[in-house]
Amino acid sequence: MTGAMRCSTCGERLAADDDRCPTCGAAVSTALRRTVAVRRCPRCHYAGEGVGYFRRPGHVALLVCLSLFTYGFGGLAYWLMRRRHLVCPNCGFGWENASRLLAGADREPPRVVPSMTGEERASALPSSGIKRRVLGTVAILLGAFLIMMGIVEFEAALVAVGSVAGAGGSGTFYWGWKALQERRAALTQGLQRRVLRLATQKGGTLTVTEVAAELDLSMPAAEKVLVAMDDGFRVRSDITKEGILLYEFPEVQHRGRLEPGAGG
């Protein structure tokens, strides 16, 4: 339910393209007009404008691979089919599925944000690049096959095409592998933030068992996160007389004394 647009002076109902109120003649505020380009992605909640389909690197890589494997015809067909499509610049979701934002008299104008914010950014993870790695592997295998056929048949063209396909496949696979590493790094950073919040709640000391229980992790996973955070300064480990391994967070433990004016 979008609600009717009304004049802020006399309350008259307004059409979407009205510049002035037909009753009192007051100028219509731009905040009352429907924003055609500004939409919200249902997948990542990005609010803004869509971008061209082939402005995403993954789509360009797929276009190049299709062109190589089909002597240009597949790439041309793919380009003709998708060249007018818009996608979300944040996640690549089809922009035709995005919901249109409407600013009215009873709501604030939509804010255009470049990316996810708050808890959405903290909980979201980048793509693992599995499609790129699979596509790169297929391209490498196909390139190797074309090179072998070119050697057997003494066809230099097949060797050249296979070499280009193999090089493109290697680049695509590396791109996907890099995305996988970025996803793992983001996952680790997210876990470390949760551990820091837990340490604040527990007074600055944690055990592997506490982290595993509170964060729903396995014991090896919890230990791996704590070991990675243990730098000997901000996080350090110590063994008690009872043989319990404690991870201490000095900045959390002595936070009161670190605050300005606490020593005076």
N, C-alpha and C positions, 0 to 999 in steps of 0.2 A: 504494500500500500504506500504510494508515493505522496498522497496528499495534494490538495489543490493549491495553485499559486495565487496569491491575493495581493492586492495593492497595500503597501504599508501605510498609506495615508487614509484611504476611504474604505478599504476592505473589499473592493470589487474583485471578482474573479478575473484572472489574467490568462491569456494564451502564452504558449512557450516562446513565441517570436514577437511578443508585444514589447515595443520600446517605451511606450507611454500608456498610462491608465486611460481606457476609453471613457471613463466617467469624470474623473477630476483632472486628468491631463498630467499627473505627476510622473516624473521619469521613473522607469522601472529599474531597480537596483540590479546590478549584474549578479548579485548573490541569489536572485530569484529565478534566474534562467537555468535551463537544463544544461548541464555540462555534457557535451556529446563525446568528447575525447577521453575525459577522465572516467576510468572505470576501476573496479576492484577485482583482482584475480581470486577465484574461489579456492585455489590450491594454496598459494603462499600469502594471500591477503595484500599483495602489492597494490597500491593505489596510484594511478597515473595513466600514461598513454602506452599503447602497445607499440611494438617495433616490427619492422619487416621480418618475414620468416627467415630470410637468408642473411640477416644480420647476426644470427647465432652461429658461432664457430662450428658446432656439431652439424648443423644443417649444411653448411658450406662443405665440410669434409665429406658428408654423404653425397652431395652433389658431384664433387670431384671424383669420388670412387665410382659412382654410377656412370659418369662420363668415360672414365678409363675402361671399364669393363664392357661397355656397350658401344664403344667407338663414338661416343658423343650423343647418340640418339636417346639413350635412357636419361642422361643428364638434362637434355633439352626438354624432354617430356616432363621430367620432375620439376624443372624450373617453371615451365608453363603452368603446371598444376598448382604450384604453391607460391608463385611470385606475388600474388595479391593478398596473401594471408598475413595476418598480424598475430604475434604471439606475445606472451608476457616476457619482458626483458629480464625478469628475476628468475623464473623457473622454466620458461619455454612453453607454458600451457597455452592452448589456443585462445586467442583474445575474443573470439565469438562467444565463448562461454563466460566471459567476465560480466559482472553486473554493473549496470550504469549507475553512477552516483548522481544524486539530485540534491541541490541545495534549495531550500525553501525558506519561507518566512519563519517557520517554526523549528528550524534546525540550522546549525552552523554550516558555512560553506565547506566543501570537502577539502581535506588537506592532501596535497600530493607528496607522497613520501617515496624516497628512492629505494627503500628495501624494508625488510621486516624489522620490527622494533621490539624491545622489552622481552617478555617471556618467549615470544615467537622466535626471535633470533637465538635465544639461549637454547631452545629445545630443538630447533630445526638443524638438520645435518645436510651438508652438500652431497651431491650425487656421488655414487661410488664409481661411476665411469664404466660400468659393466658393458653397456652397449658399445662404447668406443673400443673397449678391449676385445670384445667379440668381433666387431667389424674389422679391427686392425688385424686380428689373427686370420680371419677369412681372407683379407686382402694379401697378407703375407703368403699364405698357402697358395692362393691363386696366382700370385706373382711368381712363386717358385715353380708352379706347374707350367706357366707360360714360358719361363726361361728354359725349362727342360725340353718342352716341345720345340722351342726355337732352336736349341742346340741339335736336337735329333733331326729336325727338318731343315736345318741350315737356313732358318728364317731370322734375319736380323731384326725385322719389325717385331716379331714375337718376343725376342730377347729384350728389346727396348721397352715395349709395353709392360712386360713382366717386371723389369727393373723399376720402372716408375711406380707400378702397382705395389711392389714390395716396399719401396721407399715410403710411399704414402701410407701403407699399412703399418710400417714401423712407427711413423710419426703419430698415427692415430692410436696405436697401442700404447705408446709412451704417454700420450695425452690422457688416456683412460687410467693408466697406472698412476700418473701424478694426481688425478682426481681421487683415486683410492687412498693415496697417502694423505691428501688434504682431509678426506673424510675421517680417517683414523686420528689425525691430529685434532680435528674438531671434537671428536668423541672423547679423546683424552682430556682436552681442555674443559669440556662440559662436566666430566667426572671430577676433575680437580676443583672446579667451582663448587660442586656439591659437597666435596670433602671439606673445603674451607668453611662453608656454611655450617656443616656438622661440627667442625672443630670449635666454631664460635659458640654453638649451643652447648657443647660439652666442656667448656672452660679451657680449651687449648690443648687437651691431650686426647689421643685416640689410640685404639688398638685395631688390629686387622679384623678381629671378630666384630667389633662395633661397626666398622665401615661396611663389612659384608652384610650385616643384619639390617642396618639402617638404609643402605642404598640398594638392597636386593641384588648383591653381586656374589659371585663365587669367591671362596677364600683366595685362590690364586690371583683372580682379577683384582680383588681389593688390595692384596699385598703388592701387586705390580704397580698400582696407582700410587700407593704410599711410598714405595721405593723410588719411583720416578720423581716424586716431590721432595724427597729427602736430599737437601743440598748442604746440610750441616749448619745453615744459618737461619733461614726463615722456617725451615722444617728440619728437625733433627730427631734421631732415634736414640733410645736408651733402654737398657735392660734393668729391671728392678731386682731387688734381692730375692723375690719370689720367682724370678726367671721369666717375667712377663715383658714382652717387647712393647714399649710405648713410643708413640710418635708425638713429639711435642711441637707446638706452634708458639714460639716465644712472643711474637708480636701480638698474638691473641691473649696469651697469659698475662702479659704486662701492659695491656692496652691502657689501663687507668693511669699508670705512671708515664706513659708516652704522650698523653694528651697535653696540649699547651696549658701552662699554668698549674699543672697538677703538683709540681714540686714546690711551688710557693705556698 
